[in-house]
Amino acid sequence: MNQQQATTPTRNGPCPCGSGKKFKDCCGEIENSSVSRHQQSQKSGVPPHIIKHIEEGMSAAKALTDGGDQEAAEHRLQQLISEIPKAIDPLRMLVGLMKARKVSSDELVDLQARLVMLSPESDAFLCDAAQTLLNLKRYAEAERCARRAVGIRPTNPQAHNVLGMVLAEMHQPDGAEYHYKQALSQHIPVGKLCANLAFVLKQQGKIEESAAFYRKAVALEPDNAVNLLTWAKLEESLKHFDTAWDLVERARKVSSDKACLVLESTLLRREGRLEEALEKLNGIDVEDEKDVFLISYFNERAQVLDKLKRFDEAFVAIDQSNSLIRKTRESIYDSASNRTTVERYEQFYQARRIKEIPCCGNDPDVPEQATPLFIVGFPRSGTTMVEQILTSHPNISAGDELTYLWRISQLAPTLLGRRGEFPEFLSKLDQSTLEAGLKSLREYYLCNAIADRVVGSETKLFTDKMPLNEMHLGLINLIFNDAPIIHMIRHPLDVVLSSYFNDLTHGDNCSYSLVSAAQHYALIFELVEHYKANLDMRYHAVRYEDIVDNPETHIRELLEFVGEEWDDRCLDFHKNKRFARTASYAQVTEKLYTRSVFRYKNYRTQLEAIIPILEPAISALGYTVE
């Protein structure tokens, strides 16, 4: 009987230990190390017998791995590391084995942190650590590691790629775009990287460029159904239904993924073929499907049933989707933390203090300065609709959901070279330092807007409609105290219900539970009332229901408030070709309709428990509950 001979891995082939590295860069180094043991000893100062002990231990671990006993191999390496804590090679081999079995755990993070500590200038170790932290959703730590890796070796494509993925998860698509493009400039195109870049381009409304990179991703990996479906989703959002159907059909030819069927239901729903959409969903066997699929399945089912006015069934479906999100994504609203933040802001932004602060506004001696137009409001309150209306005007450009205020709130002490927490640290600055500091924060915002091409070449007024920017009305007052602020108001029960029906992370993941969504709404309402009582703002509130009921009158009021003349295009905002990068993308391409006004009445029973939470806001805003 012929016995198959074990093959020796080539230098550039994958290392058999499963680390994912080339053999020459991993265990190949170890096997060849005995040749230069004396040289190693001289260079490192480690006695030759210690080096020999490390080599023997690693060889034993490799033999165990080759024999299929990975658990014993890891145990042997752990023993070796405990004996010689500063030995890098066994630590690196252990990390490689754990990564090979796709382990992302605190234990792996600790081991990778030790590697970084032992070799702080290794961009490869930092990259690996960043990827693990990303897998564990420890985004701030992942960002720090990835940025250090990029700083050490700016030509490392993997460092840029990981940093891009981290920033994408942190809702910073502009930063993600930059680093994905840096990765592509340092490496041959890869399908997944092109698809990731396409996704963040879509988030920024760069639709043509996004489609181009989806096209490239599919060309590189024609059998990748995920890329085909995400591209199809882009085309669906643009109402390019024929193109979307073609892409879904291509995906079905290369994959049995049931996500194809869910997207087919979405297309049928968008085309108004609701019974066919439901029939498509009913035909899907969801038994034993993974949670990530079930989340999208039940969400789509809820949308279809809601359109069919089968409201009780729709609520059951969206409840299932959100329950799975809370479980799988660990998306839990932190009520105590949010309450603490609001109390801190209320304590700092007091009228007596603000009167003493030299707030920033436009320089009267500088004509045609770029000025943000802040459209604030809870998610699903109508902010996207109002932005679409206003940016139909030729003198107003669209910024969409800009992260600049949030970044300033996080980075202000660092940007100004100070210690402390924002906004409290500002009270420790003398008047001249404070005035200069606030101007610097204003310039930081505007420089980002210009760099991101938010400011139009022919327009100076641009929108910023990041949901829940009303948290930062105090900051806006400090650095843009003459900027117009439009606050969208809608019946609180409608807002909370609509948030619950959409997969939204805004507001610290509050929308995945009716109770937490209501709690956060009430909390933000309280903060806005405080701001209105203590700040002198250029503020205008408008009801969603009023715009729907009498659009021309209220659109004229909006334009007058921001200082622009009437333009008929604002009334025909549904013809605006701008891509809306929010959950409202389908609605803002339609004419105004009344079906979403007081939608809560269809779900009155399911909303009963949150009415007491929202009652103060409902009454104060002049609404009732029927």
Secondary structure as GFF3:
##gff-version 3
##sequence-region A 1 626
A	DSSP	three_ten_helix	23	25	.	.	.	ID=ss1
A	DSSP	alpha_helix	27	31	.	.	.	ID=ss2
A	DSSP	three_ten_helix	33	36	.	.	.	ID=ss3
A	DSSP	alpha_helix	37	44	.	.	.	ID=ss4
A	DSSP	alpha_helix	48	66	.	.	.	ID=ss5
A	DSSP	alpha_helix	70	83	.	.	.	ID=ss6
A	DSSP	alpha_helix	88	100	.	.	.	ID=ss7
A	DSSP	alpha_helix	106	118	.	.	.	ID=ss8
A	DSSP	alpha_helix	123	135	.	.	.	ID=ss9
A	DSSP	alpha_helix	139	152	.	.	.	ID=ss10
A	DSSP	alpha_helix	157	169	.	.	.	ID=ss11
A	DSSP	alpha_helix	173	185	.	.	.	ID=ss12
A	DSSP	alpha_helix	191	203	.	.	.	ID=ss13
A	DSSP	alpha_helix	207	220	.	.	.	ID=ss14
A	DSSP	alpha_helix	225	237	.	.	.	ID=ss15
A	DSSP	alpha_helix	241	254	.	.	.	ID=ss16
A	DSSP	alpha_helix	259	270	.	.	.	ID=ss17
A	DSSP	alpha_helix	274	282	.	.	.	ID=ss18
A	DSSP	alpha_helix	291	307	.	.	.	ID=ss19
A	DSSP	alpha_helix	311	328	.	.	.	ID=ss20
A	DSSP	alpha_helix	335	348	.	.	.	ID=ss21
A	DSSP	alpha_helix	351	354	.	.	.	ID=ss22
A	DSSP	beta_strand	371	376	.	.	.	ID=ss23
A	DSSP	alpha_helix	383	390	.	.	.	ID=ss24
A	DSSP	beta_strand	396	397	.	.	.	ID=ss25
A	DSSP	alpha_helix	404	415	.	.	.	ID=ss26
A	DSSP	three_ten_helix	424	428	.	.	.	ID=ss27
A	DSSP	alpha_helix	431	451	.	.	.	ID=ss28
A	DSSP	beta_strand	461	464	.	.	.	ID=ss29
A	DSSP	three_ten_helix	469	472	.	.	.	ID=ss30
A	DSSP	alpha_helix	473	479	.	.	.	ID=ss31
A	DSSP	beta_strand	485	489	.	.	.	ID=ss32
A	DSSP	alpha_helix	492	500	.	.	.	ID=ss33
A	DSSP	alpha_helix	506	509	.	.	.	ID=ss34
A	DSSP	three_ten_helix	510	512	.	.	.	ID=ss35
A	DSSP	alpha_helix	514	534	.	.	.	ID=ss36
A	DSSP	beta_strand	539	543	.	.	.	ID=ss37
A	DSSP	alpha_helix	544	549	.	.	.	ID=ss38
A	DSSP	alpha_helix	551	562	.	.	.	ID=ss39
A	DSSP	three_ten_helix	568	570	.	.	.	ID=ss40
A	DSSP	three_ten_helix	573	575	.	.	.	ID=ss41
A	DSSP	three_ten_helix	587	589	.	.	.	ID=ss42
A	DSSP	three_ten_helix	599	603	.	.	.	ID=ss43
A	DSSP	three_ten_helix	608	610	.	.	.	ID=ss44
A	DSSP	alpha_helix	611	620	.	.	.	ID=ss45
###
